[in-house]
Amino acid sequence: MRVLIMGNSGSGKSWRARQLAGLHQLRHLDLDTIYWVPGAVAVARPAYEVLADLYAFVRGHADWVVEGCYGDLIEAALPFCTQLVFINPGKDACMANNAQRPWEPHKYASKEEQDNMLPFLMEWVGKYDARDDNCSYAFHRRVYDGFQGAKREDAPSSDDAS
């Protein structure tokens, strides 16, 4: 089983990926952990390094789940997956989930640092439908609609366990 999960920030990607990883003993990669410079806030690593790490992960493990909002990275991993999942609960659900997000120590040195970034994150998440970047609804929709393999679009509630 090799599953790619994409969606807006706060859509439930990480929660779903952790659940799948636990249920099926899958290796789990949160794309944030390879996209950003460790210990720096909002500093992206060079694209060639990120892609090298992504390819090493998907080629190096028989079974995995990869999740993130970076549509270009999801697209790059499509040839290796057995299923694509697009989690699309709507902007309001994503914003509510982000407002309640617990501290993510793999992304931020402190809860205070994370909270200081929340206004920026909320503005960015709120523009999901209007943005035209690789993390936008339009990019995700194009990747999902164009994928010819097994796929599923979900709009889960916060207590969805499937």
N, C-alpha and C positions, 0 to 999 in steps of 0.2 A: 504494500500500500504506500503510495507516494502522493500526498495531497497538498495542493496549493490553495491557500485561503487568502482572499483579498477583500478589501472594503475600506471605508472611511475610518479615520481615527475614532475610536469609541464604539465601533460597530459590534465588537465582540469577537474579533479575530483571535486575539491571544487566549481568551477564555476557551474558545472552541478548540484551538490548537492544543492547549494543555490537556483538555479533556480527551481528545483523540489520541494524543501521545500516551497518556496514561492507560487508556482502554486497550490500545493495540501495541503497546511497547514500541512506539515510534520515536525516532530522533526528532527533536523539535528545533527549528531555527526561526527566531524572531528577526526579521530583516533589519529592524532598528539596530540590532547588535553588530551588524557588519556595515551598515550604512554610515553611521556617525562615528566621529573620532572619539575613542574612549576618554572619559574624563572631561570632555569639552561639551558645552551645550550648543546645539544647533550648528555644528561644524561638520560638514559632510566629508567623508573620505574620498580620495580620487576614485572615479568610476571604474578604472581598470582593476583596482584593488578589491572593490566591492564585488565585481563580477567574478574575479578569480576565487574569492572566498565562497561565493554562491555556487559556482561550478564544482569546487572542491567538496562542498557539502553534499550536493545532489548526486554527484558521481561516487562519493565515498561511502555512502550508506544505502543499504538495500531498501529500507523502509523509513519513511520520514513524513513530517508535516512542516511546511514552510508557510509563514504568514507575514503579511505586511500590506501597507498601502501603496508601495512603489510598483505601479503597474508595469513599468519597463523591466523591473527585475522579475516580476511574476511572468511576464511574457518571455523572458530569457529562459526561465525554468520550465516552461510548458512542455517542451519535447521530452522531459524526464518524468512528468507526473502521470498518475493514473486517474486523477480526478481534480477538477477545478471547482472551488466553492467561492461564490460571490455573496458575501454577507452584506445585505442592503436594507437595514431596518428603517432608514430615513434619517434625515438631518437632526430632527428633534431628539430622537432616541440617542443618537451619537453624542449630541451636546450634553444631554442629561447624564450619560455614562461617563463622559470626560469630567464633568463637574464632581462626580463621586469617585473618581479614580483613586485607588490607594497609591501610596508612594511606590515608585518603580526604581529601586536602587541600581538596577542595571543601566538606567538612563540618567539619573540625577544623583548627585552626591548627598542631597538632603531633601526632605519633604518640602522645606521652605523654598529651595531652588526650583523644585517642580511647580509649586504653587505660584511662584513668580512668573512662570512661563504660561500659566493657564489662560490669561487673557489673549495672548497671541494664538494659542492653540484653539481656543473657542472661536476666534475670528476666522481662522483658517478652516476649521471644520464647518463653520456656518456657510462658507463659500464653496462647498463641495460641488454643488450643482452648477456653479458659475465659472469655476476655475477651468483652465485648459492645460494644466500641467499633467505629469504622469501619475499623479495621485488623485485626479479628478474623477467625478462620476462618468464623464464622457470617455475618458481613457479606460476606466474599468469596464464600462459597458462595451466598448469596442473589443477589448481583449476577450471578455466573456462571450459575446455574440459570435466572434470569429473562431473560437476554439471548437474543434470538431470532435474532441474526445468526450469522455464522461464528465458531466458538469451538473451543478445544482446551484440555484440562487435561493438564498434564505433571507427571511426577515424575522429573525428569532426574537422572542421576548427575553427579558433578562434572566428568566429561570428556565429557559429552553435547554434541555439536556440531550438533544439528538445530535 
